[in-house]
Amino acid sequence: MSEINWQKLHLIAQETAINTGRYIQSEAHKTHKNLGKVAGTSASSQALTQIDLNADAMIREALEGSTKEYSIGLLTEESKDDATRFHCDYFWCVDPLDGTYSFLHQEAGYAVSIALVAKDGSPVMGYIFDCVYDQLFYACIPLEIKSPILPTNKSNTFKWFLDRSMTKQVDYKYWASQVEILAEKLGYSSMEQHIGMGAATNAIHTISSPNAIYFKTPKDSPGGGSLWDFAASSAIAKMHDAHVSSFNGTPLNLNQKELFMNQTGVFFAQNNTANTFLLIQDKAY
């Protein structure tokens, strides 16, 4: 195995995310069939198009050289988990089209997500290309480089980014009340919900907002997002000194045996917001 050239991997991941994003953009205003798949319990998690599969193939081909040269494993949403992530020092963790449901309905909130994760489950590199706004967000921790994320103007309204599936949970109203309490404790006059984007886009909006939160609570049923949903955004959050963890504040393991994150949940926010929320959330978690 060659010694890793981080600059080379950075350029490969960056170019792959952009090229794949451009392909998805070229298909965005066409009608696509929802092929469906067995995954999770929500309509969003079960959405699949031929574009997902094509994007997956593009990324696998683009990353193939690096996987061989540096003995890097590979995990993608639309391909079988070959378990190389447990035997290699690093593995690519890929969601070729995060937010397929939004893509199908021609709504904002879909992106390409490519990450490099260490065997111990910690994020190393992250690349998210927002296909709607034509913008690449990235972080390469070994090179200590990151794309700028311009903070959104701080208003007196607190923002709660959440997935569609969250609104169908039995405890949805409870957590809505908890976020309202959080907003009040932080000094905001109101709270608004932003529903429907993919996990990568939700995380990026949260990282760039001083007045926002995004989380998925633990639950027994399969779902809660998967490793590839949060790998790239975790690297970006880390480089931007934002909070990323399991729902109860413990480190997020991006190389756990189970692909779904339902047992631990996830949590993104700026640190001040995160610290306050962890103090008020239900101690049962």
C-alpha positions in Angstrom: 0.0 0.0 0.0 1.3 3.4 -0.9 1.6 6.2 1.6 -1.6 8.2 1.3 -1.3 11.4 -0.7 -4.1 13.5 1.0 -3.9 16.2 -1.6 -4.6 13.7 -4.4 -7.5 12.1 -2.5 -8.9 15.6 -1.8 -8.9 16.4 -5.5 -10.4 13.1 -6.5 -13.2 13.4 -4.1 -13.9 17.0 -5.0 -13.9 16.3 -8.7 -16.1 13.2 -8.3 -18.7 15.1 -6.2 -18.9 17.9 -8.7 -19.1 15.7 -11.8 -21.7 13.5 -10.3 -23.7 16.5 -9.2 -23.6 17.9 -12.7 -25.0 14.7 -14.0 -27.8 14.7 -11.5 -28.5 18.4 -12.4 -28.9 17.4 -16.1 -31.7 14.9 -15.0 -33.4 17.1 -12.4 -36.2 18.5 -14.5 -37.2 15.2 -16.1 -39.8 12.7 -14.9 -38.3 9.7 -13.2 -39.9 6.5 -11.9 -39.6 5.6 -8.3 -38.2 2.1 -8.4 -38.4 1.6 -4.7 -36.2 -0.5 -2.4 -36.3 -2.2 1.0 -34.8 0.2 3.4 -36.0 1.7 6.6 -39.7 2.5 7.1 -40.2 5.9 5.6 -41.1 6.9 2.0 -37.9 8.9 1.8 -35.7 5.9 2.8 -37.4 3.7 0.3 -37.1 6.0 -2.7 -34.9 4.9 -5.5 -34.4 6.0 -9.1 -32.2 5.0 -12.0 -30.4 8.2 -11.5 -29.3 7.0 -8.0 -27.9 3.8 -9.6 -26.2 5.7 -12.4 -24.6 8.1 -9.9 -23.5 5.2 -7.8 -21.8 3.6 -10.7 -20.1 6.9 -11.7 -18.7 7.4 -8.2 -17.5 3.8 -7.8 -15.6 4.1 -11.1 -14.1 7.4 -10.1 -12.9 6.1 -6.8 -11.7 2.7 -8.0 -8.1 3.8 -8.6 -7.7 5.2 -5.1 -9.2 2.2 -3.5 -6.6 0.0 -5.1 -3.6 2.3 -4.7 -4.2 3.0 -1.0 -6.2 -0.1 0.0 -9.2 1.9 0.8 -12.6 0.2 1.5 -15.8 1.3 -0.1 -19.4 1.6 1.2 -22.1 3.2 -0.9 -25.9 3.3 -0.4 -26.8 1.6 -3.6 -24.2 -1.2 -3.5 -23.9 -4.2 -1.2 -21.8 -3.7 1.9 -18.7 -5.9 1.2 -17.3 -5.3 4.7 -14.0 -3.9 3.5 -14.6 -1.0 5.9 -13.8 -3.3 8.8 -10.4 -4.4 7.3 -9.0 -1.3 5.8 -7.6 1.7 7.6 -10.0 4.0 5.7 -13.1 3.6 3.6 -15.1 5.8 1.2 -18.6 6.3 2.5 -20.9 7.4 -0.3 -24.5 8.5 -0.8 -24.7 9.1 -4.6 -28.0 11.0 -4.3 -28.9 12.0 -0.8 -32.5 13.3 -0.8 -34.0 11.1 -3.6 -37.5 11.9 -2.5 -36.8 15.7 -3.0 -35.2 14.9 -6.4 -38.3 12.9 -7.5 -40.6 15.8 -6.5 -38.2 18.5 -8.0 -37.8 20.2 -4.6 -34.7 21.6 -3.0 -32.8 19.3 -0.6 -30.8 16.7 -2.7 -27.1 16.4 -2.9 -24.1 14.2 -3.6 -22.3 13.1 -0.4 -18.8 11.5 -0.4 -16.7 11.0 2.7 -13.6 9.2 3.8 -13.9 7.5 7.2 -11.3 5.9 9.4 -11.7 2.3 10.6 -12.4 3.6 14.1 -15.5 5.4 12.8 -14.2 9.0 12.8 -14.7 11.3 9.8 -11.5 12.2 7.8 -12.8 14.0 4.7 -16.3 15.1 3.6 -17.7 16.5 0.3 -21.3 17.5 -0.2 -22.4 19.0 -3.6 -25.8 20.7 -3.3 -27.3 20.0 -6.7 -30.0 22.7 -6.5 -27.7 25.6 -5.4 -24.7 24.3 -7.4 -22.4 24.6 -4.4 -19.7 22.3 -3.0 -19.0 22.1 0.7 -15.9 20.2 1.8 -13.5 19.4 4.6 -10.2 17.6 4.6 -9.0 17.2 8.1 -5.5 15.8 7.4 -4.8 18.9 5.2 -6.7 21.2 7.6 -8.7 22.7 4.7 -12.3 23.5 4.4 -14.7 25.3 2.1 -16.1 28.5 3.5 -19.6 28.4 4.8 -21.0 31.8 5.1 -23.2 32.0 8.2 -26.8 32.8 7.4 -28.0 36.1 8.8 -29.0 35.6 12.4 -32.6 36.5 12.8 -34.8 36.3 15.9 -36.3 33.0 14.7 -34.9 29.7 15.6 -34.8 27.0 12.9 -35.5 23.3 13.3 -34.4 21.3 10.3 -36.1 17.9 10.3 -36.8 14.9 8.1 -40.3 14.1 6.9 -40.3 10.9 8.9 -39.8 12.9 12.2 -43.3 14.4 11.7 -44.8 10.9 11.7 -43.2 9.8 15.0 -45.5 9.4 18.0 -43.3 11.8 20.0 -43.1 14.5 17.3 -45.2 16.9 19.3 -43.1 16.4 22.4 -39.9 17.2 20.6 -41.5 20.2 18.9 -42.3 21.5 22.4 -38.7 20.8 23.5 -37.3 22.8 20.5 -39.6 25.6 21.4 -38.2 25.6 25.0 -34.7 25.5 23.6 -35.4 28.5 21.3 -36.8 30.5 24.3 -33.8 29.6 26.5 -31.5 30.8 23.7 -33.4 34.1 23.5 -35.3 33.7 20.2 -38.8 35.0 19.8 -40.1 32.2 17.7 -39.3 28.8 16.1 -39.9 27.6 12.6 -39.7 24.1 11.1 -37.9 23.3 7.8 -39.2 19.9 6.6 -38.3 17.8 3.7 -34.7 18.1 2.7 -32.2 15.2 2.7 -29.9 14.5 5.6 -26.8 16.0 4.0 -28.6 19.3 3.1 -30.2 19.5 6.6 -26.8 19.1 8.2 -25.2 21.8 6.0 -28.0 24.3 6.7 -27.6 23.6 10.4 -23.8 23.9 10.4 -24.1 27.3 8.6 -26.7 28.7 10.9 -26.1 30.0 14.4 -29.8 29.6 15.2 -30.5 26.1 14.1 -30.7 22.4 15.1 -31.0 19.1 13.3 -31.5 15.8 15.1 -32.9 12.3 14.7 -34.0 10.6 17.9 -33.3 7.0 18.8 -36.0 4.5 17.9 -36.4 0.7 17.8 -37.5 0.3 14.1 -34.8 0.3 11.4 -34.1 3.8 9.9 -32.9 7.0 11.5 -30.6 7.6 8.6 -27.5 5.5 7.6 -23.8 5.8 7.9 -23.5 7.5 4.4 -26.1 10.1 5.4 -23.9 11.7 8.0 -20.3 10.8 7.2 -19.5 13.8 5.0 -21.4 16.3 7.0 -19.6 15.0 10.2 -16.2 15.9 8.7 -17.5 19.3 7.7 -19.0 20.0 11.1 -15.8 19.0 12.8 -13.7 21.4 10.7 -16.2 24.2 11.3 -16.2 23.6 15.1 -19.9 22.7 15.1 -21.4 19.9 17.2 -22.0 16.5 15.7 -22.8 13.4 17.9 -25.3 10.7 18.6 -28.5 12.1 20.0 -27.4 11.9 23.6 -24.1 13.7 22.9 -21.7 10.7 22.6 -19.3 10.5 19.6 -20.9 9.3 16.4 -19.6 6.0 15.2 -19.5 6.0 11.4 -18.2 2.5 11.2 -20.7 0.6 13.4 -21.8 -2.9 12.3 -25.4 -1.8 11.7 -25.8 0.6 8.7 -28.9 2.3 10.3 -28.5 4.9 13.0 -31.8 4.3 14.8 -30.3 3.0 18.0 -28.2 6.1 18.6 -29.8 8.9 16.6 -27.8 11.9 15.4 -27.4 15.5 16.5 -26.0 18.6 14.6 -25.9 22.2 16.0 -23.6 25.0 16.8 -21.9 24.3 20.2 -23.8 26.8 22.3 -27.1 25.4 21.0 -26.0 21.8 21.5 -24.9 22.4 25.1 -28.2 23.9 26.0 -30.3 21.3 24.2 -28.4 18.4 25.9 -29.3 20.0 29.3 -33.0 20.1 28.6 -33.6 16.9 26.6 -35.3 13.9 28.1 -32.8 12.0 30.3 -34.3 8.7 29.1 -32.2 9.1 26.1 
